[in-house]
Amino acid sequence: MQIRVLAFGVLQWSLGKVAIVDVPEGISIAGLLEHLRAHPPAGQPLPDLRSLGVSVNAEYSQNDRILHHGDEVAILPPAAGGALGVASPQPAVK
């Protein structure tokens, strides 16, 4: 079956922005990630994939979710930084 994979951030080096991937029927998200580690579509090794956000058809999903032909899987690397609208602590004035 075919899955459409969208990659964001540093993952685009290994996966490309969009890839159509052939995988076995009944594969889970965890299985897809293993498949992508073994066969990265863009040919570059994948970075560590332990802290990813994954959505299926625009809905955040857990690694045990079973995928179906035509599903769109977005893989998002962890993001760093602060929260918007939250003031940073002010340094103490001496």
ROVEXTI-761656 format. One record per residue: residue number from 1; residue in one letter; x, y, z of N, C-alpha, C in turn. Coordinates in Angstrom, 3 decimals. Layout:
r seq = NUM type = A n.east = X n.north = Y n.up = Z ca.east = X ca.north = Y ca.up = Z c.east = X c.north = Y c.up = Z $
...
***
This chain:
r seq = 1 type = M n.east = 0.853 n.north = -1.182 n.up = 0.000 ca.east = 0.000 ca.north = 0.000 ca.up = 0.000 c.east = 0.890 c.north = 1.233 c.up = 0.000 $
r seq = 2 type = Q n.east = 0.322 n.north = 2.347 n.up = -0.393 ca.east = 1.099 ca.north = 3.588 ca.up = -0.445 c.east = 0.626 c.north = 4.567 c.up = 0.620 $
r seq = 3 type = I n.east = 1.618 n.north = 5.206 n.up = 1.252 ca.east = 1.414 ca.north = 6.224 ca.up = 2.279 c.east = 2.108 c.north = 7.490 c.up = 1.795 $
r seq = 4 type = R n.east = 1.467 n.north = 8.617 n.up = 1.981 ca.east = 2.109 ca.north = 9.905 ca.up = 1.661 c.east = 2.748 c.north = 10.424 c.up = 2.945 $
r seq = 5 type = V n.east = 4.049 n.north = 10.683 n.up = 2.898 ca.east = 4.798 ca.north = 11.139 ca.up = 4.073 c.east = 5.226 c.north = 12.585 c.up = 3.853 $
r seq = 6 type = L n.east = 4.861 n.north = 13.449 n.up = 4.786 ca.east = 5.279 ca.north = 14.852 ca.up = 4.784 c.east = 6.314 c.north = 15.016 c.up = 5.879 $
r seq = 7 type = A n.east = 7.438 n.north = 15.604 n.up = 5.548 ca.east = 8.504 ca.north = 15.797 ca.up = 6.537 c.east = 8.732 c.north = 17.286 c.up = 6.758 $
r seq = 8 type = F n.east = 9.070 n.north = 17.626 n.up = 7.976 ca.east = 9.306 ca.north = 19.017 ca.up = 8.345 c.east = 10.672 c.north = 19.153 c.up = 9.000 $
r seq = 9 type = G n.east = 11.213 n.north = 20.371 n.up = 8.962 ca.east = 12.488 ca.north = 20.664 ca.up = 9.627 c.east = 13.621 c.north = 19.823 c.up = 9.075 $
r seq = 10 type = V n.east = 14.498 n.north = 19.384 n.up = 9.958 ca.east = 15.691 ca.north = 18.636 ca.up = 9.561 c.east = 15.358 c.north = 17.301 c.up = 8.913 $
r seq = 11 type = L n.east = 14.154 n.north = 16.798 n.up = 9.099 ca.east = 13.774 ca.north = 15.518 ca.up = 8.514 c.east = 13.684 c.north = 15.577 c.up = 6.995 $
r seq = 12 type = Q n.east = 13.551 n.north = 16.783 n.up = 6.447 ca.east = 13.464 ca.north = 16.914 ca.up = 4.994 c.east = 14.745 c.north = 16.474 c.up = 4.303 $
r seq = 13 type = W n.east = 15.889 n.north = 16.531 n.up = 4.981 ca.east = 17.150 ca.north = 16.077 ca.up = 4.390 c.east = 17.098 c.north = 14.590 c.up = 4.080 $
r seq = 14 type = S n.east = 16.447 n.north = 13.817 n.up = 4.931 ca.east = 16.389 ca.north = 12.372 ca.up = 4.759 c.east = 15.166 c.north = 11.915 c.up = 3.980 $
r seq = 15 type = L n.east = 14.069 n.north = 12.619 n.up = 4.164 ca.east = 12.797 ca.north = 12.160 ca.up = 3.610 c.east = 12.328 c.north = 12.958 c.up = 2.404 $
r seq = 16 type = G n.east = 12.892 n.north = 14.157 n.up = 2.202 ca.east = 12.320 ca.north = 15.063 ca.up = 1.223 c.east = 11.091 c.north = 15.727 c.up = 1.841 $
r seq = 17 type = K n.east = 10.536 n.north = 16.715 n.up = 1.180 ca.east = 9.350 ca.north = 17.401 ca.up = 1.733 c.east = 8.134 c.north = 16.501 c.up = 1.703 $
r seq = 18 type = V n.east = 7.972 n.north = 15.790 n.up = 0.589 ca.east = 6.844 ca.north = 14.876 ca.up = 0.412 c.east = 7.383 c.north = 13.612 c.up = -0.248 $
r seq = 19 type = A n.east = 6.982 n.north = 12.462 n.up = 0.276 ca.east = 7.395 ca.north = 11.191 ca.up = -0.318 c.east = 6.204 c.north = 10.244 c.up = -0.343 $
r seq = 20 type = I n.east = 6.075 n.north = 9.505 n.up = -1.421 ca.east = 5.105 ca.north = 8.415 ca.up = -1.486 c.east = 5.887 c.north = 7.149 c.up = -1.182 $
r seq = 21 type = V n.east = 5.467 n.north = 6.435 n.up = -0.139 ca.east = 6.229 ca.north = 5.286 ca.up = 0.355 c.east = 5.361 c.north = 4.031 c.up = 0.249 $
r seq = 22 type = D n.east = 5.927 n.north = 2.983 n.up = -0.317 ca.east = 5.260 ca.north = 1.680 ca.up = -0.372 c.east = 5.591 c.north = 0.906 c.up = 0.896 $
r seq = 23 type = V n.east = 4.546 n.north = 0.478 n.up = 1.621 ca.east = 4.725 ca.north = -0.271 ca.up = 2.871 c.east = 3.739 c.north = -1.433 c.up = 2.893 $
r seq = 24 type = P n.east = 4.003 n.north = -2.435 n.up = 3.739 ca.east = 3.085 ca.north = -3.573 ca.up = 3.841 c.east = 1.728 c.north = -3.161 c.up = 4.432 $
r seq = 25 type = E n.east = 0.673 n.north = -3.860 n.up = 4.039 ca.east = -0.659 ca.north = -3.652 ca.up = 4.621 c.east = -0.592 c.north = -3.835 c.up = 6.135 $
r seq = 26 type = G n.east = -1.362 n.north = -3.044 n.up = 6.865 ca.east = -1.463 ca.north = -3.206 ca.up = 8.309 c.east = -0.293 c.north = -2.669 c.up = 9.098 $
r seq = 27 type = I n.east = 0.592 n.north = -1.899 n.up = 8.467 ca.east = 1.753 ca.north = -1.359 ca.up = 9.177 c.east = 1.299 c.north = -0.264 c.up = 10.151 $
r seq = 28 type = S n.east = 1.978 n.north = -0.172 n.up = 11.279 ca.east = 1.700 ca.north = 0.882 ca.up = 12.267 c.east = 2.626 c.north = 2.066 c.up = 12.006 $
r seq = 29 type = I n.east = 2.384 n.north = 3.144 n.up = 12.729 ca.east = 3.289 ca.north = 4.294 ca.up = 12.646 c.east = 4.699 c.north = 3.869 c.up = 13.044 $
r seq = 30 type = A n.east = 4.818 n.north = 3.085 n.up = 14.113 ca.east = 6.140 ca.north = 2.605 ca.up = 14.545 c.east = 6.799 c.north = 1.802 c.up = 13.427 $
r seq = 31 type = G n.east = 6.033 n.north = 0.960 n.up = 12.748 ca.east = 6.572 ca.north = 0.186 ca.up = 11.631 c.east = 7.002 c.north = 1.071 c.up = 10.480 $
r seq = 32 type = L n.east = 6.211 n.north = 2.122 n.up = 10.210 ca.east = 6.577 ca.north = 3.071 ca.up = 9.154 c.east = 7.892 c.north = 3.762 c.up = 9.497 $
r seq = 33 type = L n.east = 8.061 n.north = 4.189 n.up = 10.741 ca.east = 9.300 ca.north = 4.859 ca.up = 11.139 c.east = 10.496 c.north = 3.919 c.up = 10.984 $
r seq = 34 type = E n.east = 10.329 n.north = 2.642 n.up = 11.338 ca.east = 11.399 ca.north = 1.659 ca.up = 11.143 c.east = 11.703 c.north = 1.502 c.up = 9.655 $
r seq = 35 type = H n.east = 10.658 n.north = 1.446 n.up = 8.842 ca.east = 10.833 ca.north = 1.330 ca.up = 7.387 c.east = 11.610 c.north = 2.536 c.up = 6.849 $
r seq = 36 type = L n.east = 11.271 n.north = 3.728 n.up = 7.326 ca.east = 11.954 ca.north = 4.939 ca.up = 6.859 c.east = 13.408 c.north = 4.974 c.up = 7.313 $
r seq = 37 type = R n.east = 13.711 n.north = 4.427 n.up = 8.494 ca.east = 15.107 ca.north = 4.338 ca.up = 8.940 c.east = 15.908 c.north = 3.439 c.up = 7.993 $
r seq = 38 type = A n.east = 15.287 n.north = 2.328 n.up = 7.593 ca.east = 15.978 ca.north = 1.359 ca.up = 6.736 c.east = 16.048 c.north = 1.816 c.up = 5.277 $
r seq = 39 type = H n.east = 15.039 n.north = 2.594 n.up = 4.845 ca.east = 14.939 ca.north = 3.002 ca.up = 3.433 c.east = 14.566 c.north = 4.482 c.up = 3.333 $
r seq = 40 type = P n.east = 15.442 n.north = 5.396 n.up = 3.748 ca.east = 15.085 ca.north = 6.825 ca.up = 3.670 c.east = 14.881 c.north = 7.246 c.up = 2.216 $
r seq = 41 type = P n.east = 13.710 n.north = 7.828 n.up = 1.873 ca.east = 13.400 ca.north = 8.185 ca.up = 0.496 c.east = 14.426 c.north = 9.100 c.up = -0.170 $
r seq = 42 type = A n.east = 15.022 n.north = 10.026 n.up = 0.569 ca.east = 15.996 ca.north = 10.944 ca.up = -0.032 c.east = 17.417 c.north = 10.393 c.up = 0.057 $
r seq = 43 type = G n.east = 17.574 n.north = 9.194 n.up = 0.626 ca.east = 18.871 ca.north = 8.538 ca.up = 0.640 c.east = 19.827 c.north = 8.948 c.up = 1.741 $
r seq = 44 type = Q n.east = 19.458 n.north = 9.916 n.up = 2.553 ca.east = 20.330 ca.north = 10.365 ca.up = 3.647 c.east = 19.894 c.north = 9.687 c.up = 4.947 $
r seq = 45 type = P n.east = 20.837 n.north = 9.344 n.up = 5.831 ca.east = 20.454 ca.north = 8.719 ca.up = 7.098 c.east = 19.519 c.north = 9.618 c.up = 7.899 $
r seq = 46 type = L n.east = 18.584 n.north = 9.006 n.up = 8.582 ca.east = 17.646 ca.north = 9.751 ca.up = 9.414 c.east = 18.281 c.north = 10.141 c.up = 10.734 $
r seq = 47 type = P n.east = 17.954 n.north = 11.319 n.up = 11.246 ca.east = 18.383 ca.north = 11.663 ca.up = 12.609 c.east = 17.598 c.north = 10.824 c.up = 13.611 $
r seq = 48 type = D n.east = 17.949 n.north = 10.929 n.up = 14.868 ca.east = 17.262 ca.north = 10.220 ca.up = 15.944 c.east = 15.764 c.north = 10.520 c.up = 15.877 $
r seq = 49 type = L n.east = 14.944 n.north = 9.477 n.up = 15.877 ca.east = 13.498 ca.north = 9.660 ca.up = 15.719 c.east = 12.711 c.north = 9.384 c.up = 16.997 $
r seq = 50 type = R n.east = 13.335 n.north = 9.448 n.up = 18.148 ca.east = 12.626 ca.north = 9.114 ca.up = 19.386 c.east = 11.643 c.north = 10.183 c.up = 19.838 $
r seq = 51 type = S n.east = 11.863 n.north = 11.426 n.up = 19.500 ca.east = 11.037 ca.north = 12.514 ca.up = 20.016 c.east = 10.294 c.north = 13.225 c.up = 18.888 $
r seq = 52 type = L n.east = 9.520 n.north = 12.471 n.up = 18.149 ca.east = 8.812 ca.north = 13.052 ca.up = 17.013 c.east = 7.352 c.north = 13.267 c.up = 17.332 $
r seq = 53 type = G n.east = 6.775 n.north = 14.239 n.up = 16.667 ca.east = 5.334 ca.north = 14.368 ca.up = 16.618 c.east = 4.890 c.north = 13.755 c.up = 15.298 $
r seq = 54 type = V n.east = 3.854 n.north = 12.936 n.up = 15.331 ca.east = 3.361 ca.north = 12.300 ca.up = 14.113 c.east = 1.858 c.north = 12.512 c.up = 14.035 $
r seq = 55 type = S n.east = 1.402 n.north = 12.922 n.up = 12.851 ca.east = -0.033 ca.north = 13.024 ca.up = 12.633 c.east = -0.401 c.north = 12.172 c.up = 11.437 $
r seq = 56 type = V n.east = -1.616 n.north = 11.650 n.up = 11.475 ca.east = -2.165 ca.north = 10.886 ca.up = 10.354 c.east = -3.429 c.north = 11.606 c.up = 9.926 $
r seq = 57 type = N n.east = -3.439 n.north = 12.025 n.up = 8.674 ca.east = -4.584 ca.north = 12.755 ca.up = 8.125 c.east = -4.952 c.north = 13.951 c.up = 9.004 $
r seq = 58 type = A n.east = -3.913 n.north = 14.711 n.up = 9.396 ca.east = -4.026 ca.north = 15.955 ca.up = 10.174 c.east = -4.529 c.north = 15.743 c.up = 11.597 $
r seq = 59 type = E n.east = -4.328 n.north = 14.546 n.up = 12.156 ca.east = -4.721 ca.north = 14.259 ca.up = 13.536 c.east = -3.534 c.north = 13.613 c.up = 14.248 $
r seq = 60 type = Y n.east = -3.056 n.north = 14.243 n.up = 15.342 ca.east = -1.940 ca.north = 13.659 ca.up = 16.080 c.east = -2.261 c.north = 12.217 c.up = 16.461 $
r seq = 61 type = S n.east = -1.264 n.north = 11.348 n.up = 16.343 ca.east = -1.488 ca.north = 9.922 ca.up = 16.538 c.east = -0.365 c.north = 9.292 c.up = 17.345 $
r seq = 62 type = Q n.east = -0.675 n.north = 8.150 n.up = 17.951 ca.east = 0.297 ca.north = 7.364 ca.up = 18.700 c.east = 0.965 c.north = 6.363 c.up = 17.762 $
r seq = 63 type = N n.east = 2.118 n.north = 5.839 n.up = 18.171 ca.east = 2.905 ca.north = 4.932 ca.up = 17.334 c.east = 2.221 c.north = 3.605 c.up = 17.031 $
r seq = 64 type = D n.east = 1.204 n.north = 3.225 n.up = 17.799 ca.east = 0.542 ca.north = 1.948 ca.up = 17.541 c.east = -0.618 c.north = 2.059 c.up = 16.548 $
r seq = 65 type = R n.east = -0.895 n.north = 3.249 n.up = 16.066 ca.east = -1.992 ca.north = 3.429 ca.up = 15.104 c.east = -1.666 c.north = 2.679 c.up = 13.802 $
r seq = 66 type = I n.east = -2.636 n.north = 1.937 n.up = 13.305 ca.east = -2.491 ca.north = 1.204 ca.up = 12.050 c.east = -2.801 c.north = 2.146 c.up = 10.896 $
r seq = 67 type = L n.east = -1.950 n.north = 2.099 n.up = 9.880 ca.east = -2.109 ca.north = 2.965 ca.up = 8.712 c.east = -2.870 c.north = 2.237 c.up = 7.608 $
r seq = 68 type = H n.east = -3.471 n.north = 3.047 n.up = 6.724 ca.east = -4.256 ca.north = 2.521 ca.up = 5.615 c.east = -3.795 c.north = 3.163 c.up = 4.320 $
r seq = 69 type = H n.east = -4.042 n.north = 2.459 n.up = 3.222 ca.east = -3.658 ca.north = 2.970 ca.up = 1.907 c.east = -4.167 c.north = 4.404 c.up = 1.737 $
r seq = 70 type = G n.east = -3.282 n.north = 5.281 n.up = 1.284 ca.east = -3.647 ca.north = 6.666 ca.up = 1.015 c.east = -3.551 c.north = 7.600 c.up = 2.205 $
r seq = 71 type = D n.east = -3.229 n.north = 7.072 n.up = 3.392 ca.east = -3.077 ca.north = 7.945 ca.up = 4.558 c.east = -1.953 c.north = 8.948 c.up = 4.305 $
r seq = 72 type = E n.east = -2.098 n.north = 10.116 n.up = 4.915 ca.east = -1.060 ca.north = 11.143 ca.up = 4.873 c.east = -0.458 c.north = 11.252 c.up = 6.263 $
r seq = 73 type = V n.east = 0.824 n.north = 10.964 n.up = 6.363 ca.east = 1.525 ca.north = 10.963 ca.up = 7.646 c.east = 2.502 c.north = 12.130 c.up = 7.661 $
r seq = 74 type = A n.east = 2.325 n.north = 13.028 n.up = 8.614 ca.east = 3.248 ca.north = 14.155 ca.up = 8.796 c.east = 4.161 c.north = 13.829 c.up = 9.966 $
r seq = 75 type = I n.east = 5.465 n.north = 14.029 n.up = 9.754 ca.east = 6.456 ca.north = 13.739 ca.up = 10.785 c.east = 7.142 c.north = 15.046 c.up = 11.151 $
r seq = 76 type = L n.east = 7.020 n.north = 15.412 n.up = 12.426 ca.east = 7.526 ca.north = 16.695 ca.up = 12.903 c.east = 8.625 c.north = 16.477 c.up = 13.933 $
r seq = 77 type = P n.east = 9.808 n.north = 17.047 n.up = 13.706 ca.east = 10.875 ca.north = 16.916 ca.up = 14.703 c.east = 10.553 c.north = 17.764 c.up = 15.927 $
r seq = 78 type = P n.east = 11.217 n.north = 17.477 n.up = 17.038 ca.east = 10.995 ca.north = 18.314 ca.up = 18.221 c.east = 11.417 c.north = 19.750 c.up = 17.947 $
r seq = 79 type = A n.east = 10.725 n.north = 20.665 n.up = 18.574 ca.east = 11.043 ca.north = 22.085 ca.up = 18.425 c.east = 11.573 c.north = 22.610 c.up = 19.753 $
r seq = 80 type = A n.east = 12.473 n.north = 23.548 n.up = 19.672 ca.east = 13.029 ca.north = 24.158 ca.up = 20.878 c.east = 12.623 c.north = 25.619 c.up = 20.917 $
r seq = 81 type = G n.east = 12.606 n.north = 26.163 n.up = 22.096 ca.east = 12.294 ca.north = 27.577 ca.up = 22.224 c.east = 11.284 c.north = 27.805 c.up = 23.319 $
r seq = 82 type = G n.east = 10.937 n.north = 29.031 n.up = 23.490 ca.east = 10.000 ca.north = 29.397 ca.up = 24.545 c.east = 8.586 c.north = 29.487 c.up = 24.036 $
r seq = 83 type = A n.east = 7.689 n.north = 29.754 n.up = 24.933 ca.east = 6.281 ca.north = 29.885 ca.up = 24.583 c.east = 5.984 c.north = 31.336 c.up = 24.228 $
r seq = 84 type = L n.east = 5.122 n.north = 31.520 n.up = 23.260 ca.east = 4.722 ca.north = 32.872 ca.up = 22.889 c.east = 3.889 c.north = 33.493 c.up = 24.001 $
r seq = 85 type = G n.east = 4.084 n.north = 34.755 n.up = 24.226 ca.east = 3.276 ca.north = 35.452 ca.up = 25.211 c.east = 3.710 c.north = 35.245 c.up = 26.649 $
r seq = 86 type = V n.east = 4.793 n.north = 34.534 n.up = 26.866 ca.east = 5.287 ca.north = 34.311 ca.up = 28.222 c.east = 6.499 c.north = 35.204 c.up = 28.424 $
r seq = 87 type = A n.east = 6.421 n.north = 36.062 n.up = 29.418 ca.east = 7.514 ca.north = 37.002 ca.up = 29.671 c.east = 8.719 c.north = 36.263 c.up = 30.238 $
r seq = 88 type = S n.east = 9.886 n.north = 36.661 n.up = 29.794 ca.east = 11.123 ca.north = 36.118 ca.up = 30.350 c.east = 11.374 c.north = 36.763 c.up = 31.707 $
r seq = 89 type = P n.east = 11.965 n.north = 35.992 n.up = 32.624 ca.east = 12.288 ca.north = 36.585 ca.up = 33.923 c.east = 13.282 c.north = 37.739 c.up = 33.720 $
r seq = 90 type = Q n.east = 13.086 n.north = 38.792 n.up = 34.468 ca.east = 13.979 ca.north = 39.944 ca.up = 34.394 c.east = 15.171 c.north = 39.700 c.up = 35.307 $
r seq = 91 type = P n.east = 16.373 n.north = 40.077 n.up = 34.839 ca.east = 17.555 ca.north = 39.901 ca.up = 35.702 c.east = 17.444 c.north = 40.818 c.up = 36.928 $
r seq = 92 type = A n.east = 18.017 n.north = 40.348 n.up = 38.006 ca.east = 18.010 ca.north = 41.155 ca.up = 39.222 c.east = 18.846 c.north = 42.413 c.up = 39.020 $
r seq = 93 type = V n.east = 18.346 n.north = 43.536 n.up = 39.509 ca.east = 19.052 ca.north = 44.808 ca.up = 39.396 c.east = 19.907 c.north = 44.975 c.up = 40.651 $
r seq = 94 type = K n.east = 21.177 n.north = 45.310 n.up = 40.435 ca.east = 22.066 ca.north = 45.504 ca.up = 41.590 c.east = 22.328 c.north = 46.957 c.up = 41.820 $
***
